[in-house]
Amino acid sequence: MTYRNYHKKVEKICKIIEKNKNLITTSRKGHNHRDLQFKIKQTKIETAQLDSILSIEKDWIDCEASVSVGQINRKTIPKKKMVPSLPEGDNFTVGGCLGGLALGSNSYIHGFFNNNVIDFDIVLGNGDLVRNVSKKNHSDLYYGIGGTYGTMGIITRVKMKLIDCENYVKINYLHYKSFNEFYSDFSLRIKEQKDDFIEAFVNSKNDFTIVCANFVKEIRKEEILIIKDKSILKQRHMCIYAQIANKKDFNYLRLVDYLERYSYSAFWGHYLYTPYKLRDYLYAGLVYSLIPRKMIQGDGLNVGKYFLAANQIVGDYARDEHVLTTDIGVPLSNLRKALELVDEMTETYPLWICPSKDNYHPDKTFSTRRKDICEDNMIIDVGIYGIKNSNIDSKIINQTFEKFSFANGVFKGFFSTCYFEYNQFWEHFDKNKYDQLRKKYHASSNFMDIYEKITYRNDSKKIAKNTLRSKLFTFFGKGYLRQINMNKKKLIK
Ligand SMILES: Cc1cc2nc3c(=O)[nH]c(=O)nc-3n(C[C@H](O)[C@H](O)[C@H](O)COP(=O)(O)OP(=O)(O)OC[C@H]3O[C@@H](n4cnc5c(N)ncnc54)[C@H](O)[C@@H]3O)c2cc1C
């Protein structure tokens, strides 16, 4: 029955695309910290209807493309199974994670999300459906899809690997006062692969915390740090970062809460995006009320909704001048240099450090390192999410990070504001390989080119500045950020 429904839904999408003469995009706003004005002029494919889990067996789960991480976790964890390398928030979708790029704190063992995909279906720009794309079937598309950000086709189904898990995790927080001590332990733990999950935080220049989580079978219920819902009043207790800031040594969580820990707090972004004090409720409320209802996908007054609302606003480039949301890829071996650069350019703290195995394959274009430059198979995602404390232009900061990552054989996350220069971008990535793949799978004239899609457009700033929403946000947002800045010292001791 579910597969029959799935086929009906896909047939509908195929028909729309077959008749279409325009460029095509998904209707989803998703996790994109950049201008999405281009969507207005394109044919939007309603992917939200692809929201059913189709089948689950011992070693795999098969889902329609808009099934969310939250849906999967709730289905698999009771069976003591989980999908490796899912991003750690509940509202990412499997189509977005495959078509974009995603990782989690067990990616250091399992690689990026796309590395754990068994097969998928995709509707091409001519309306044809290609079924069961896998390592053996259309392998060029299987390896090539990662990081193409919706420029190859509309993914409709994704089948993923399942691994064993337990219902609870113990989280250990290891605190360090010097980079050398931190780095030596961090790289050793990564090499030994003894932890089920690992990530780290740079709290301030000489303050580091490794966070490692391991499955536990038995636990005294009163020891678990539980969050019953996503109420904005409770999320602070849940936030991993609050544990770090308070220099805790360990705590226990239900696995589902661990795996979705950043949807409650948007990393520590709730200090940026959601209320901190009474006055902030006002600011957030005002900002929130300016957003047209149809753009808001959550229900109830929850953090996910605020997060989505904040996402909408961040598309205004004006905000980038106050708040940074950007990820730098760097080999583990050059982490020190990356952190020095971030400090020099932004003085933004805390920083998220998430390792991922790269699993190079020659048919990958945007989801792997340049092997000729970077020998290290362990890539670190340095996440910079917070208040910019320098006076350097956001554009210059991002361009410096982009060049730095490329020079290291890796790249900066495409979901955030990108200012790549055309030549530099295509010197790093293989344009010929990308163009050939697009031609072969009928994407060239039906889906936007990736460079065009992800890089900053010159007219963006003008559009953003001229809207009432943008002007009001800048006015209220500045006050809101000042408020957060004033409280920062209390948060990071
Ligand atoms: C605030 C924020 C926090 C983030 N946190 C994390 C994190 O913790 N871990 C992590 O790994 N990543 C993180 N990311 C990056 C995120 O995982 C990727 O951008 C991911 O691709 C988003 O998935 P989504 O389901 O929201 O997809 P969307 O944002 O909707 O889409 C991502 C891209 O994939 C394309 N796409 C979506 N659906 C389809 C489809 N059905 N067919 C074809 N193409 C499609 C879209 O066109 C788009 O270009 C974050 C991003 C932001 C903005």
The ligand as a Tripos MOL2 file, in Angstrom:
@<TRIPOS>MOLECULE
LIG
   53    58     1     0     0
SMALL
NO_CHARGES

@<TRIPOS>ATOM
      1 C1         21.2060   26.2900   10.8190 C.3       1 LIG1
      2 C2         21.7730   25.0940   10.1330 C.ar      1 LIG1
      3 C3         22.2160   24.0380   10.9150 C.ar      1 LIG1
      4 C4         22.7560   22.9430   10.3130 C.ar      1 LIG1
      5 N1         23.1850   21.9490   11.0990 N.ar      1 LIG1
      6 C5         23.7100   20.8580   10.5470 C.ar      1 LIG1
      7 C6         24.1520   19.7700   11.3400 C.ar      1 LIG1
      8 O1         24.0640   19.7840   12.5420 O.2       1 LIG1
      9 N2         24.6850   18.7010   10.7070 N.ar      1 LIG1
     10 C7         24.7640   18.6560    9.3640 C.ar      1 LIG1
     11 O2         25.2160   17.6800    8.8340 O.2       1 LIG1
     12 N3         24.3500   19.6620    8.5940 N.ar      1 LIG1
     13 C8         23.8340   20.7480    9.1470 C.ar      1 LIG1
     14 N4         23.4140   21.7570    8.3350 N.ar      1 LIG1
     15 C9         23.5150   21.5910    6.8930 C.3       1 LIG1
     16 C10        22.3630   20.7000    6.3970 C.3       1 LIG1
     17 O3         22.4750   19.3980    6.8920 O.3       1 LIG1
     18 C11        22.3810   20.5530    4.9230 C.3       1 LIG1
     19 O4         22.2100   21.8140    4.3500 O.3       1 LIG1
     20 C12        21.2750   19.6060    4.4610 C.3       1 LIG1
     21 O5         21.4430   19.4340    3.0960 O.3       1 LIG1
     22 C13        19.9250   20.1750    4.8070 C.3       1 LIG1
     23 O6         18.9490   19.1880    4.6540 O.3       1 LIG1
     24 P1         17.4020   19.6040    4.5160 P.3       1 LIG1
     25 O7         16.6330   18.3610    4.6070 O.co2     1 LIG1
     26 O8         17.0440   20.6860    5.4370 O.co2     1 LIG1
     27 O9         17.3690   20.0230    3.0130 O.3       1 LIG1
     28 P2         17.1140   21.4200    2.3170 P.3       1 LIG1
     29 O10        17.8060   22.5010    3.0620 O.co2     1 LIG1
     30 O11        15.6980   21.5220    1.9910 O.co2     1 LIG1
     31 O12        17.9050   21.1290    0.9960 O.3       1 LIG1
     32 C14        19.3110   21.0630    0.9220 C.3       1 LIG1
     33 C15        19.6560   21.0080   -0.5560 C.3       1 LIG1
     34 O13        19.2430   19.7610   -1.0670 O.3       1 LIG1
     35 C16        18.2970   19.9640   -2.0900 C.3       1 LIG1
     36 N5         17.1920   19.0430   -1.8920 N.ar      1 LIG1
     37 C17        16.3430   18.9690   -0.8470 C.ar      1 LIG1
     38 N6         15.4380   18.0150   -1.0440 N.ar      1 LIG1
     39 C18        15.7170   17.4840   -2.2430 C.ar      1 LIG1
     40 C19        15.1270   16.4630   -3.0180 C.ar      1 LIG1
     41 N7         14.0700   15.7850   -2.6060 N.pl3     1 LIG1
     42 N8         15.6690   16.1910   -4.2270 N.ar      1 LIG1
     43 C20        16.7290   16.8660   -4.6770 C.ar      1 LIG1
     44 N9         17.3310   17.8420   -3.9950 N.ar      1 LIG1
     45 C21        16.8300   18.1430   -2.7870 C.ar      1 LIG1
     46 C22        17.8080   21.3880   -2.0150 C.3       1 LIG1
     47 O14        17.5520   21.9140   -3.2880 O.3       1 LIG1
     48 C23        18.9550   22.1150   -1.3430 C.3       1 LIG1
     49 O15        19.8270   22.6810   -2.2500 O.3       1 LIG1
     50 C24        22.8670   22.8760    8.9030 C.ar      1 LIG1
     51 C25        22.4100   23.9250    8.1340 C.ar      1 LIG1
     52 C26        21.8760   25.0230    8.7320 C.ar      1 LIG1
     53 C27        21.4150   26.1390    7.8840 C.3       1 LIG1
@<TRIPOS>BOND
     1     1     2 1
     2     2     3 ar
     3     2    52 ar
     4     3     4 ar
     5     4     5 ar
     6     4    50 ar
     7     5     6 ar
     8     6     7 ar
     9     6    13 1
    10     7     8 2
    11     7     9 ar
    12     9    10 ar
    13    10    11 2
    14    10    12 ar
    15    12    13 ar
    16    13    14 ar
    17    14    15 1
    18    14    50 ar
    19    15    16 1
    20    16    17 1
    21    16    18 1
    22    18    19 1
    23    18    20 1
    24    20    21 1
    25    20    22 1
    26    22    23 1
    27    23    24 1
    28    24    25 2
    29    24    26 1
    30    24    27 1
    31    27    28 1
    32    28    29 2
    33    28    30 1
    34    28    31 1
    35    31    32 1
    36    32    33 1
    37    33    34 1
    38    33    48 1
    39    34    35 1
    40    35    36 1
    41    35    46 1
    42    36    37 ar
    43    36    45 ar
    44    37    38 ar
    45    38    39 ar
    46    39    40 ar
    47    39    45 ar
    48    40    41 1
    49    40    42 ar
    50    42    43 ar
    51    43    44 ar
    52    44    45 ar
    53    46    47 1
    54    46    48 1
    55    48    49 1
    56    50    51 ar
    57    51    52 ar
    58    52    53 1
@<TRIPOS>SUBSTRUCTURE
     1 LIG1         1 GROUP 0 **** ****
